[in-house]
Amino acid sequence: MISHRENNTQRIAALDEQAEALRLRPGMGIAEARAMHPDIDVVEADPEADRRLLEGLADWCDRYTPLVALDGTDGLFLDITGCAHLFGGEKALLADLLARFFHQGFDVRAGVASTAGAAWAAARFSSGHIVAPGGERSFLHRLPLSALRIEAVTRASLESVGLRTVGAIIDGPRAPLVRRFGATLIERLDQALGRLEEAISPRLPVAPLSVERHLADPLSLIEEVERLVGLLAATLKLDLERREEGARTIELLLFRVDGMVSRITVGASRPIREPALIGRLLHERLKALGETIDAGCGFDLVRLSALSTARFEARQGDLAGEVEDDGEELAIFADRVSARLGEAAVLDPVPAESHLPERAGAVAPHARGQTPKAAAVARSGKASSVNRTSQLERPIRLFRSPEPIDVPLNEVPDGPPPHFRWRRALHRVARAEGPERIAPEWWREGAEAPTRDYYRVEDADGRRYWLYRQGLYGAQATPRWFLHGVFA
């Protein structure tokens, strides 16, 4: 028996068959139940664990259809339109689902109908029943009002006036029912009867292309899985070629016999469809996961999906058979490193919306790069010199955070410093250009945020620096100087 707190009182949330035989019921207080049966075993409810279990069952049901949606806290909706024939029909699919759940230790109920409302009622009031198309009215006619998925308050109000079955609502006048009990009652009735469409939103996006293999003898070795991936990738390549596309995100699903599902996802920085390349990426990812993938009793279903695709641009070689190098080898290397070490292992510099130079550049995983020829950069502690104002000269190395420097009081307040001290070394300025004024975003820093006057300076030894003055002379606070980058 499972309990939960309701209005500062511990009450029964769920019962097993033995507890129901003792005449206990959901909603009864735990104190009252213990007074009747002192030896009952009570477990505190864990909604988060229940949610994770339900999501795990939804992942497993993906073997029947990719359109799986959560139904409250205790149910699932499966849209099996166009999928039932793969399992020998609706009856065979339903029998297979119930049998597999039973062997996994779950007591489930399921039903099939042309509408979500009728299927919901069949699962809860007539498990194993298949409602024929057009037979929703006769099936629902004899069921209680709770089969319509209406609120308990509305159901109690209907029962108080003698309306206790769905048939009483179907045969009753609609206008008085809406006026007295609300439009939701008729809406639920029309959804169950198929008069009103009811959309089911899958919890996961549906892959545009998928290939799978059902196995009579489950696979238990990762090497066997990788060999099968090569065969599936060859089939997937044919589908991609027909669409003139390549895969950008590839997902491998491994369905275990006992109901566990492993999802392995890899990304590609450019569209790919060669089976060998897909196999290498998944090999690196499987090696990285290592022992975290437990085959258990084996995988009886393996599916390879292209979660996202893009147009595949074919390249033609010259008369000698040579193809111009456009960074493909670098992209393949970066993809393999990302598959083994994670997306953050290889990063690309990308522009960002900000006036301040240190904010105008960011890094993103290489697999998400916007252009195929983007150069990969190793992860480091330095900021990338990326700026939308490319027509302006910028240092080749931009510090992630500007470093303070010591500058004497200028003879010309708005001019460059005659010399400055940085990292305990004195630098005498021989040449300078500027200033270039850059103001921070007022909506982020506030209206009183200090502006910056940037200078490009060259010292007596020929080294060039990018430094700036924060604030203006004559203001209440003394301006501060910072060095922000160095030129080649």
C-alpha positions in Angstrom: 0.0 0.0 0.0 1.3 3.5 -0.9 0.5 6.6 1.0 0.7 10.3 0.4 0.0 13.5 2.3 -3.3 15.3 1.6 -4.6 18.2 3.6 -2.1 17.4 6.5 -3.3 13.8 6.6 -1.6 10.7 5.4 -4.0 8.9 3.0 -3.9 5.8 0.8 -2.7 6.7 -2.7 -2.6 3.2 -4.3 -3.4 -0.4 -3.3 -2.5 -3.9 -4.5 -4.9 -6.7 -4.8 -4.3 -8.0 -1.3 -5.1 -4.6 0.2 -8.2 -4.3 -1.9 -9.4 -7.7 -0.5 -9.2 -6.2 3.0 -11.8 -3.6 2.0 -9.3 -0.7 1.9 -9.8 2.0 -0.7 -7.8 4.9 -2.1 -8.3 8.1 -0.1 -8.8 6.4 3.2 -6.7 7.7 6.1 -3.7 5.7 7.1 -4.7 5.9 10.8 -8.1 4.4 10.0 -6.5 1.7 7.8 -4.0 0.7 10.5 -6.8 0.6 13.1 -8.6 -2.0 10.9 -5.4 -3.9 10.0 -2.4 -3.2 12.1 -0.1 -5.4 10.1 -0.5 -3.6 6.7 2.7 -2.5 5.0 2.7 1.2 4.1 5.3 2.8 1.7 5.6 6.6 1.2 4.9 7.7 -2.3 7.8 9.0 -4.5 6.3 11.0 -7.4 9.7 11.7 -8.9 10.6 8.0 -9.0 7.2 7.1 -10.4 7.7 9.7 -13.1 11.1 8.3 -14.1 9.6 4.8 -14.2 6.8 5.9 -16.4 9.2 7.7 -18.8 11.3 4.5 -18.9 8.2 2.5 -19.9 7.4 5.1 -22.5 11.0 4.7 -23.9 10.4 0.9 -24.1 7.1 1.3 -25.9 8.9 3.1 -28.6 9.5 -0.4 -30.1 5.8 -0.3 -31.1 5.5 3.3 -32.4 7.5 6.5 -32.1 4.4 8.4 -31.2 4.3 7.8 -27.4 2.8 10.3 -25.0 2.5 10.4 -21.2 -1.1 10.2 -19.9 -1.1 11.7 -16.4 0.9 9.9 -13.8 -0.1 6.3 -14.5 -0.8 5.9 -18.2 0.6 6.1 -21.8 -0.9 6.9 -25.1 0.5 5.0 -28.1 -0.6 6.1 -31.6 -0.2 2.8 -33.5 -1.7 4.1 -36.8 0.2 2.4 -39.6 2.3 0.3 -37.2 0.0 -2.5 -36.2 0.6 -4.6 -39.4 4.3 -4.8 -38.5 3.3 -7.0 -35.5 0.6 -9.0 -37.2 -2.4 -6.7 -36.5 -3.9 -4.9 -33.6 -4.8 -8.0 -31.7 -1.3 -9.5 -32.0 0.3 -6.2 -31.0 -1.9 -5.8 -28.0 -1.2 -9.4 -26.9 2.6 -8.9 -27.4 2.6 -5.7 -25.3 0.6 -7.2 -22.4 2.8 -10.4 -22.4 6.1 -8.5 -22.4 4.9 -6.2 -19.6 3.8 -9.2 -17.6 7.2 -10.9 -17.9 8.8 -7.7 -16.8 6.8 -7.8 -13.6 4.2 -5.2 -14.4 0.4 -5.5 -14.0 -0.9 -3.3 -16.8 -4.1 -2.9 -18.7 -4.4 -1.8 -22.3 -7.0 -1.2 -24.9 -7.2 -0.2 -28.6 -9.7 2.1 -30.2 -9.9 4.7 -33.1 -10.1 7.6 -30.6 -7.9 8.4 -27.6 -10.9 8.7 -25.3 -12.3 5.3 -26.2 -8.9 3.7 -25.9 -8.4 5.3 -22.5 -11.8 3.8 -21.4 -11.0 0.4 -22.8 -7.7 0.2 -21.0 -9.2 1.0 -17.6 -12.6 -0.6 -17.8 -12.2 -3.5 -20.3 -8.5 -4.4 -20.6 -7.6 -6.3 -23.7 -10.6 -5.0 -25.6 -10.3 -3.7 -29.2 -13.1 -1.2 -30.0 -14.0 -1.6 -33.7 -14.1 1.7 -35.8 -17.5 3.2 -35.4 -18.3 1.1 -32.3 -17.3 3.7 -29.7 -20.9 4.7 -28.9 -22.1 1.1 -28.1 -18.9 0.4 -26.2 -19.1 3.6 -24.0 -22.9 3.4 -23.5 -22.7 1.0 -20.6 -19.6 2.4 -18.8 -19.6 4.6 -15.8 -19.1 8.4 -16.0 -15.4 8.1 -15.0 -14.7 6.6 -18.4 -15.1 10.1 -19.9 -12.0 11.5 -18.0 -14.1 14.2 -16.3 -13.3 15.8 -12.9 -14.6 14.1 -9.7 -16.7 17.2 -8.9 -18.5 17.1 -12.2 -19.0 13.3 -11.9 -20.5 13.7 -8.4 -22.8 16.4 -9.6 -24.1 14.2 -12.5 -24.6 11.2 -10.2 -26.6 13.4 -7.8 -29.2 13.9 -10.4 -29.3 10.2 -11.4 -26.9 10.3 -14.4 -24.5 7.5 -13.7 -23.5 6.0 -17.1 -22.1 7.4 -20.3 -25.2 6.3 -22.1 -27.3 8.6 -20.0 -25.1 11.5 -21.2 -25.1 10.4 -24.8 -29.0 10.2 -24.9 -29.5 13.4 -22.9 -30.1 16.9 -24.3 -26.8 18.7 -24.9 -27.7 22.3 -24.2 -29.0 21.7 -20.6 -25.9 19.6 -19.8 -23.5 22.3 -21.0 -25.4 25.0 -19.1 -25.4 23.1 -15.8 -22.2 21.0 -15.9 -19.9 22.9 -18.3 -18.7 22.5 -21.8 -15.8 20.1 -20.8 -18.3 17.3 -20.3 -19.6 17.4 -23.9 -16.0 18.0 -25.2 -14.8 14.8 -23.5 -17.8 12.9 -24.9 -17.3 14.2 -28.4 -13.6 13.3 -28.2 -14.3 9.7 -27.1 -17.0 9.3 -29.9 -14.7 10.7 -32.6 -16.8 13.8 -33.3 -13.9 16.1 -32.1 -10.3 15.6 -32.9 -7.9 15.1 -29.9 -4.2 15.7 -30.6 -1.6 13.5 -28.9 1.8 15.1 -28.5 4.6 12.6 -28.4 7.1 13.2 -25.6 10.1 12.9 -28.0 10.6 14.2 -31.5 9.9 11.7 -34.2 12.9 10.9 -36.4 12.4 11.5 -40.1 14.2 8.3 -41.0 14.7 5.1 -39.0 15.8 1.5 -39.7 15.6 -1.3 -37.2 16.1 -5.0 -36.8 14.1 -7.3 -34.6 16.2 -10.2 -33.3 15.1 -13.7 -32.4 18.4 -14.3 -30.6 19.2 -11.2 -28.5 22.7 -9.6 -28.8 24.8 -9.4 -25.7 28.2 -8.2 -27.1 28.8 -4.6 -28.2 30.9 -5.9 -31.1 27.8 -7.7 -32.4 25.9 -4.5 -32.0 28.5 -2.6 -34.0 28.4 -5.1 -36.8 24.6 -4.8 -37.0 24.9 -1.0 -37.0 27.0 -1.3 -40.2 24.1 -3.2 -41.9 21.5 -0.7 -40.7 23.6 2.2 -41.8 23.8 0.8 -45.3 20.0 0.7 -45.4 19.8 4.2 -44.0 22.2 5.4 -46.7 19.7 4.3 -49.4 16.9 6.3 -47.8 19.1 9.4 -47.4 20.2 9.2 -51.0 16.6 9.1 -52.2 16.0 12.3 -50.3 19.3 13.8 -51.4 20.1 14.4 -47.7 22.7 13.5 -45.1 22.3 13.0 -41.3 23.4 15.6 -38.9 22.3 13.8 -35.7 22.3 10.1 -35.4 20.7 8.0 -32.6 21.2 4.4 -31.8 18.5 2.7 -29.7 19.1 -0.6 -28.0 16.0 -2.3 -26.6 16.8 -4.8 -23.9 14.8 -7.9 -23.3 13.9 -6.8 -19.7 12.5 -3.4 -20.8 15.6 -1.2 -20.4 16.4 1.1 -23.3 19.8 2.7 -24.1 19.9 5.8 -26.3 23.3 6.7 -27.9 23.4 10.0 -29.8 26.2 11.4 -32.0 26.4 14.6 -34.0 28.1 15.5 -37.2 29.4 18.9 -38.2 28.3 18.3 -41.8 25.7 16.0 -43.4 27.0 12.4 -43.6 25.5 9.1 -44.9 28.5 6.8 -45.5 28.0 3.6 -43.3 31.7 3.4 -42.4 31.7 7.0 -41.1 28.5 6.5 -39.1 29.9 3.3 -37.7 33.2 5.0 -36.6 31.3 7.8 -34.8 29.1 5.3 -32.9 32.1 3.1 -32.2 33.8 6.1 -30.5 30.7 6.9 -28.5 30.2 3.3 -27.4 33.8 3.1 -26.3 33.4 6.3 -24.3 30.3 4.9 -22.6 32.1 1.6 -21.8 30.5 -0.4 -19.1 27.6 2.1 -18.6 25.8 0.1 -21.4 24.7 -3.1 -19.7 23.4 -5.7 -22.2 21.7 -7.7 -19.4 19.9 -10.5 -21.0 20.6 -9.1 -24.4 19.1 -6.6 -26.9 16.2 -7.9 -29.0 15.7 -4.8 -31.0 18.2 -2.4 -32.5 17.2 0.9 -34.2 19.3 3.4 -36.1 17.6 6.8 -36.7 18.6 10.1 -38.3 17.1 12.6 -35.9 18.0 15.6 -38.0 19.0 15.8 -41.7 20.3 18.4 -44.1 20.9 18.6 -47.8 23.9 16.6 -48.9 26.0 18.4 -51.4 27.8 15.9 -53.7 31.4 16.8 -54.7 32.9 16.0 -58.0 36.6 15.3 -58.5 38.9 16.5 -61.3 40.2 14.4 -64.1 42.9 12.9 -61.9 40.3 11.9 -59.3 41.4 14.4 -56.8 38.7 16.3 -54.7 39.4 19.7 -53.3 40.0 19.7 -49.6 37.3 21.8 -48.0 37.9 20.7 -44.4 36.2 17.4 -44.5 39.1 15.5 -42.8 39.2 18.1 -40.1 35.4 17.8 -39.6 35.6 14.0 -39.4 38.4 14.2 -36.8 36.4 16.7 -34.8 33.3 14.6 -34.9 35.2 11.5 -33.7 36.8 13.5 -30.9 33.4 14.9 -29.8 31.9 11.4 -29.9 34.6 10.1 -27.6 35.1 13.0 -25.2 31.8 14.9 -25.5 30.6 18.0 -27.4 32.6 20.4 -25.3 35.9 18.8 -26.3 36.0 20.6 -29.7 34.6 24.1 -29.9 34.1 26.7 -32.6 34.3 30.5 -32.2 31.0 32.1 -33.0 29.9 35.7 -32.8 27.6 37.0 -30.1 25.5 40.1 -29.7 27.4 42.5 -27.5 29.2 45.8 -27.8 32.0 44.8 -25.4 34.8 42.8 -27.2 35.1 40.1 -24.5 31.3 39.4 -24.9 31.3 39.6 -28.7 32.7 36.1 -29.1 31.5 32.8 -27.7 32.3 29.2 -28.3 29.9 26.4 -29.4 30.3 22.7 -30.0 31.8 22.0 -33.3 29.0 19.7 -34.3 26.6 22.7 -34.2 28.8 24.9 -36.4 26.9 27.0 -38.8 29.4 26.7 -41.7 31.2 23.5 -42.8 34.5 25.4 -43.1 34.5 26.7 -39.5 37.9 26.1 -37.9 37.9 23.9 -34.9 39.7 25.2 -31.8 40.9 23.3 -28.8 39.4 24.1 -25.4 41.6 26.6 -23.6 41.5 29.4 -21.1 41.8 32.2 -23.8 38.9 34.0 -25.4 38.5 33.9 -29.2 39.0 37.1 -31.1 35.6 37.1 -32.8 33.8 40.4 -33.6 31.1 41.4 -36.0 32.9 44.6 -36.7 35.5 42.8 -38.9 36.4 45.9 -40.8 38.1 47.2 -37.6 41.5 46.0 -36.7 41.4 43.6 -33.8 44.2 41.8 -31.8 45.0 38.3 -32.8 44.8 37.4 -29.1 42.0 38.8 -27.0 42.1 38.2 -23.2 39.1 36.6 -21.7 39.2 39.3 -19.0 41.0 42.7 -19.5 44.2 43.0 -17.3 44.8 46.2 -15.3 47.9 48.2 -16.1 49.5 51.2 -14.4 49.4 54.4 -16.4 50.8 57.8 -15.2 48.7 60.9 -15.4 48.5 62.0 -19.1 49.6 65.3 -20.3 46.8 65.0 -22.9 43.7 63.7 -20.9 42.0 62.1 -24.0 45.2 60.8 -25.6 47.2 57.6 -25.3 49.5 57.0 -22.4 53.3 57.8 -22.8 54.2 54.5 -21.1 52.5 51.8 -19.0 53.5 49.0 -16.7 52.0 45.6 -17.3 53.0 42.4 -15.4 55.9 44.4 -13.7 57.4 45.3 -17.1 57.6 49.0 -18.2 56.6 49.6 -21.9 57.3 53.0 -23.5 54.8 53.9 -26.2 56.4 54.8 -29.5 53.3 55.0 -31.7 49.5 55.0 -31.0 46.2 55.1 -32.9 42.9 56.0 -31.4 40.7 56.5 -29.6 37.9 54.2 -30.5 35.0 54.6 -28.1 33.0 51.5 -27.1 30.1 51.8 -24.7 28.6 48.8 -22.9 24.9 47.9 -23.3 22.9 50.3 -21.1 20.2 47.7 -20.6 22.7 45.3 -19.1 25.2 47.6 -17.3 22.9 50.5 -16.4 22.8 54.0 -17.7 25.8 55.1 -15.6 28.2 52.4 -16.9 31.6 53.8 -17.9 32.6 54.0 -21.5 35.8 52.7 -22.9 38.3 54.5 -25.2 40.5 51.9 -27.0 44.0 52.6 -28.4 46.3 50.6 -30.6 49.8 51.3 -29.3 53.3 50.1 -30.3 56.1 50.1 -27.8 59.8 50.9 -28.4 60.5 47.2 -29.1 57.9 46.9 -31.8 55.3 45.0 -29.8 51.7 46.1 -30.4 49.0 46.2 -27.8 45.3 47.0 -27.5 44.5 48.9 -24.3 41.7 51.1 -23.2 40.8 53.8 -20.6 37.7 53.1 -18.6 36.0 56.4 -17.6 36.9 60.0 -18.4 39.3 62.4 -16.7 37.5 65.1 -14.7 34.8 62.8 -13.5 34.4 61.9 -9.8 36.4 58.7 -10.1 39.9 58.5 -11.6 39.9 56.6 -14.9 41.4 53.1 -14.9 43.5 51.5 -17.7 43.3 48.0 -19.0 45.2 45.9 -21.5 42.7 43.8 -23.5 44.8 42.1 -26.2 48.0 41.8 -28.2 48.6 42.0 -32.0 50.9 39.8 -34.0 
